[in-house]
Amino acid sequence: MSLEFHDLFSLKAMNTLGFDAVAERFVQIQSPGEVEELHAELKRSGDPLLLIGGGSNLVLAAQIPGIVAQLTIRGCEIETMDQDLVRVTLGGGENWHATVSSLLDQGIYGLENLALIPGNVGAAPVQNIGAYGVEVKDRIEAVEVYDWQEERVYWLDNQACEFGYRDSRFKREGGRYLILRVSFLLSRTPATVTTYAPLNTELSPNEQKDPRAVYRTVCRTRRDKLPDPEQIGNAGSFFKNPVVSQADYERLKAAYPGLVAYPDRAGFKLAAGWLIDHCGWKGRQMGNVGVHDRQALVLVNLGGGDRGQLERLAGAIQADVRETYGVELEPEPKFYP
């Protein structure tokens, strides 16, 4: 077997929260052929498997049993479909933000609203990442997977991925699929999305039509509000924005006129950060973890934090929001094991 396994391998640098975590066995996957080798080893050993990319949406325990595999498959193929439409196929191990930036430099548009989101390309469809009015499902054509159950590689088109808000088939059927590559349909003609309030208000009418101006504004806004994982451990937005019915929205709006919410197909999407902030959590600390002082939606590791401390903090926030607003907050990151 060509795979190189490492015993008792530290994952501290491989999760953006910076928690001390040790994998019983660790391996990197650099090609589809190595996926098949890994599957053979899993069947032989019976070990559980955790797949990781950039570790940006993950809350780890101190000890990780079995095998942790990091996908590092690279590659970027660009195919011009017609005068405007471009198909871009990316390896799952490519860095997300670096890819967004590189495509923009090449005059390929459509991902600029999703700039500066941490993690790798292979993780983007799992969570159906989204920001500033765009979800990645809006740009994905198909996803190439290795199916652990069927033991084969194949493509799933956009509809088969069953995308939802911060959700997908890959998330709901965790452990079945390994995402190898993702195919996007993008454009050489700018078609910016600036309906989201922070962009609409900060950009001039001419800038709203310029993908590079949108990109710069998104990056500046994210840097102003969200901490850099290299500087302070975090997993990005920790809670999903809850969706409520129109009746519940009207009830809450009457009681809290400053409530921040946006129309959604299922009703109204409430700004979870606003709910948490107005419960007084912004900047608060519990043990070695806390709520970021500029963005209440982000929970941070202040140094020496661990999963238990984070779970207690998240639970206290959820209870407070539930009692105050009658709204349930659901975490975005995956907890493992």
C-alpha positions in Angstrom: 0.0 0.0 0.0 1.4 3.4 -1.0 -0.6 5.3 1.7 1.5 6.6 4.5 -0.3 6.4 7.9 0.9 8.5 10.9 0.0 7.3 14.5 -1.1 9.6 17.2 -1.0 12.6 14.9 -1.8 16.1 16.2 -4.7 17.8 14.5 -4.3 21.2 16.2 -3.1 22.9 13.0 -5.9 21.2 11.0 -8.9 22.6 12.8 -9.5 26.4 12.7 -10.7 26.4 16.3 -7.1 25.4 17.2 -8.3 22.7 19.7 -5.8 20.2 20.9 -6.9 16.9 19.2 -5.0 13.7 18.4 -5.9 11.3 15.6 -5.3 7.6 16.3 -4.2 7.3 12.7 -3.8 10.0 10.0 -3.3 9.9 6.3 -3.4 12.3 3.3 -5.4 11.5 0.1 -3.8 12.9 -3.0 -5.6 11.0 -5.8 -8.8 9.0 -6.5 -6.7 5.8 -6.5 -5.6 6.4 -3.0 -9.3 6.6 -1.9 -9.8 3.0 -3.0 -6.6 2.0 -1.1 -8.0 3.8 2.0 -11.4 2.0 1.6 -9.6 -1.4 1.5 -7.7 -0.5 4.7 -11.0 0.5 6.4 -12.6 -2.8 5.5 -9.6 -4.6 6.8 -9.2 -2.7 10.1 -12.9 -1.8 10.8 -11.8 1.6 11.9 -14.1 4.6 11.9 -13.2 7.4 9.4 -13.2 11.2 9.7 -12.7 13.1 6.5 -11.3 16.7 6.8 -10.4 19.5 4.4 -9.3 22.8 5.9 -10.9 22.0 9.2 -12.9 25.2 9.2 -16.3 23.9 10.1 -15.4 21.2 12.6 -15.4 20.9 16.4 -13.1 18.1 17.5 -12.8 16.1 20.7 -9.4 15.6 22.3 -9.1 12.0 21.0 -10.2 11.0 17.5 -10.6 7.2 17.2 -9.8 5.3 14.0 -8.5 7.1 10.9 -8.5 10.8 10.0 -8.0 11.4 6.3 -7.3 14.8 4.8 -8.2 15.3 1.1 -5.5 17.1 -0.8 -6.6 16.4 -4.4 -5.6 19.4 -6.6 -6.4 20.6 -10.0 -8.3 23.4 -11.9 -9.8 22.7 -15.4 -11.4 25.6 -17.3 -13.6 24.9 -20.2 -15.3 27.7 -22.3 -18.8 26.6 -23.1 -19.8 29.6 -25.2 -19.0 33.3 -25.3 -19.9 33.8 -21.7 -20.4 30.5 -19.9 -17.4 28.8 -18.4 -17.2 25.4 -16.7 -14.6 25.3 -13.9 -13.7 21.9 -12.4 -11.7 22.0 -9.2 -10.0 19.4 -7.0 -11.6 19.0 -3.6 -8.3 19.9 -1.9 -8.0 23.3 -3.5 -8.1 26.3 -1.1 -11.5 28.0 -1.5 -10.5 31.7 -1.1 -7.4 31.3 -3.2 -9.6 29.8 -5.9 -12.1 32.6 -5.8 -9.3 35.1 -6.1 -7.6 33.3 -8.9 -10.7 33.0 -11.0 -11.5 36.6 -10.5 -8.0 37.5 -11.8 -8.7 35.5 -14.9 -12.0 37.3 -15.6 -14.2 34.5 -14.5 -17.1 35.7 -12.3 -19.8 34.3 -10.0 -18.0 33.4 -6.8 -17.0 36.9 -5.6 -19.7 37.1 -2.9 -18.2 33.9 -1.3 -14.7 35.3 -1.0 -12.6 34.8 2.2 -14.7 31.9 3.5 -12.2 29.5 5.1 -11.8 25.9 4.0 -11.3 23.8 0.9 -13.4 23.4 -2.3 -14.5 19.9 -1.3 -16.2 21.2 1.9 -18.2 23.9 0.1 -21.0 21.7 -1.2 -21.4 19.8 2.1 -22.4 22.9 4.0 -23.7 24.7 0.9 -21.7 27.7 2.0 -23.3 31.1 1.5 -22.7 34.8 2.1 -23.9 38.2 1.0 -26.9 36.9 -1.0 -25.2 33.9 -2.8 -25.1 30.2 -1.9 -22.6 27.9 -3.6 -25.5 25.7 -4.9 -26.3 28.6 -7.2 -23.0 28.0 -9.0 -22.5 24.3 -8.8 -23.1 22.1 -11.9 -22.1 18.7 -10.4 -20.1 17.1 -7.7 -17.8 14.1 -8.3 -17.9 11.6 -5.4 -16.5 8.4 -4.2 -19.4 6.4 -2.8 -18.3 4.3 0.2 -21.4 2.2 0.0 -21.3 1.4 -3.7 -17.5 1.5 -3.9 -17.3 3.6 -7.1 -16.7 7.1 -8.4 -19.4 9.0 -10.1 -20.9 12.5 -10.6 -24.0 13.9 -8.9 -25.7 16.8 -10.7 -27.0 19.8 -8.9 -30.4 18.5 -8.2 -29.1 15.1 -7.0 -27.0 17.0 -4.4 -30.3 18.0 -2.6 -29.0 21.3 -1.5 -30.8 23.3 1.3 -29.9 26.2 3.6 -26.5 25.3 5.0 -27.4 21.7 4.1 -27.0 19.0 1.4 -27.2 15.3 0.7 -23.6 15.1 1.7 -24.2 16.5 5.1 -27.4 14.5 5.8 -25.7 11.2 4.6 -22.4 11.9 6.4 -19.9 9.2 5.9 -21.2 7.9 2.6 -19.5 10.3 0.2 -16.0 11.7 -0.3 -16.1 14.7 -2.6 -13.3 14.4 -5.1 -14.0 17.3 -7.5 -16.6 20.0 -8.0 -17.8 21.5 -11.3 -19.0 25.1 -11.4 -20.8 27.0 -14.1 -19.5 30.6 -14.1 -19.4 33.5 -16.5 -17.0 35.9 -18.2 -19.8 38.5 -18.2 -20.3 40.2 -14.8 -23.7 39.5 -13.2 -23.2 40.8 -9.7 -25.5 40.1 -6.8 -25.7 43.1 -4.5 -29.1 42.8 -3.0 -27.7 42.0 0.5 -27.8 45.1 2.6 -24.1 45.5 3.5 -23.2 45.4 -0.2 -26.1 47.5 -1.4 -25.3 50.3 1.0 -21.5 50.3 0.7 -21.2 50.2 -3.1 -21.9 53.0 -5.5 -24.2 52.2 -8.4 -21.2 51.7 -10.7 -19.4 49.5 -8.2 -22.5 47.3 -7.8 -21.9 46.2 -11.4 -18.2 45.5 -10.8 -17.3 42.0 -9.5 -13.9 43.2 -8.3 -15.5 45.9 -6.2 -17.9 43.4 -4.8 -15.0 41.1 -4.0 -13.1 43.9 -2.3 -16.1 44.9 -0.2 -16.9 41.4 0.8 -13.3 40.8 1.9 -13.2 44.1 3.8 -16.5 43.5 5.5 -15.5 39.9 6.5 -12.2 41.1 7.9 -13.9 43.8 9.9 -16.4 41.5 11.4 -14.8 38.0 11.5 -11.6 37.1 13.2 -8.8 35.5 11.3 -8.4 31.8 12.4 -4.6 32.4 12.2 -4.9 35.0 14.9 -7.7 33.6 17.1 -9.3 30.2 16.9 -12.8 30.0 15.4 -15.0 28.0 13.1 -16.6 31.0 11.4 -20.3 31.5 11.9 -21.3 29.1 14.6 -25.1 29.2 14.4 -27.4 29.0 11.4 -29.8 31.9 10.8 -33.1 30.5 12.0 -36.0 30.5 9.6 -39.5 31.3 11.1 -43.0 31.6 9.7 -44.4 35.0 8.7 -46.7 34.9 11.8 -43.7 34.3 14.1 -41.7 37.0 12.4 -44.6 39.6 12.8 -44.9 38.6 16.5 -41.2 39.1 17.0 -41.0 42.3 15.0 -43.8 43.8 17.0 -42.0 43.0 20.2 -38.5 43.9 19.0 -38.8 46.6 16.3 -35.0 46.5 15.6 -35.1 42.8 14.7 -33.0 42.1 11.6 -34.6 39.6 9.2 -34.8 38.8 5.5 -37.6 37.2 3.4 -37.1 33.5 2.8 -38.9 31.0 0.8 -40.2 29.3 4.0 -40.9 32.6 5.8 -38.3 34.9 7.2 -34.7 34.3 8.0 -33.7 35.9 11.3 -30.1 37.2 11.9 -28.8 34.9 14.5 -26.0 37.3 15.4 -28.6 40.0 16.2 -30.5 37.7 18.5 -27.3 36.6 20.3 -26.0 40.2 20.6 -29.3 41.5 22.0 -29.2 38.8 24.6 -26.0 40.4 25.8 -23.5 37.7 24.7 -21.2 39.7 22.4 -17.7 39.8 24.0 -18.6 37.5 26.9 -16.2 34.7 28.0 -16.7 31.3 29.6 -13.5 29.7 30.6 -11.1 29.7 27.7 -13.8 30.3 25.0 -16.0 33.2 24.3 -18.2 35.2 21.9 -16.2 37.5 19.5 -16.4 41.1 20.5 -17.2 42.3 17.0 -19.5 39.5 15.7 -21.8 37.7 18.1 -22.3 34.9 15.6 -18.7 33.8 16.0 -17.5 31.7 19.0 -13.8 31.8 19.6 -11.0 29.8 21.3 -9.1 32.4 23.5 -6.3 29.9 24.1 -6.5 26.5 25.8 -10.2 26.0 25.1 -11.7 22.7 24.3 -14.8 21.1 23.0 -16.5 20.7 26.4 -16.1 24.4 27.1 -17.4 25.4 23.7 -20.5 23.1 24.1 -21.3 24.7 27.4 -21.0 28.2 26.0 -23.1 27.3 22.9 -25.7 25.6 25.1 -26.0 28.7 27.3 -26.5 31.0 24.3 -29.1 28.6 22.8 -31.0 28.6 26.1 -31.0 32.3 26.4 -32.2 32.9 22.8 -34.9 30.3 23.3 -36.2 31.9 26.5 -36.0 35.4 25.1 -37.4 35.0 21.6 -38.8 31.5 21.5 -36.4 30.7 18.7 -34.1 27.6 18.4 -30.5 28.1 17.3 -28.8 25.3 15.4 -25.0 25.0 15.2 -23.4 25.1 11.8 -20.2 23.1 12.5 -19.9 19.4 12.6 -19.1 17.9 16.0 -16.8 14.8 15.9 -17.0 12.2 17.3 
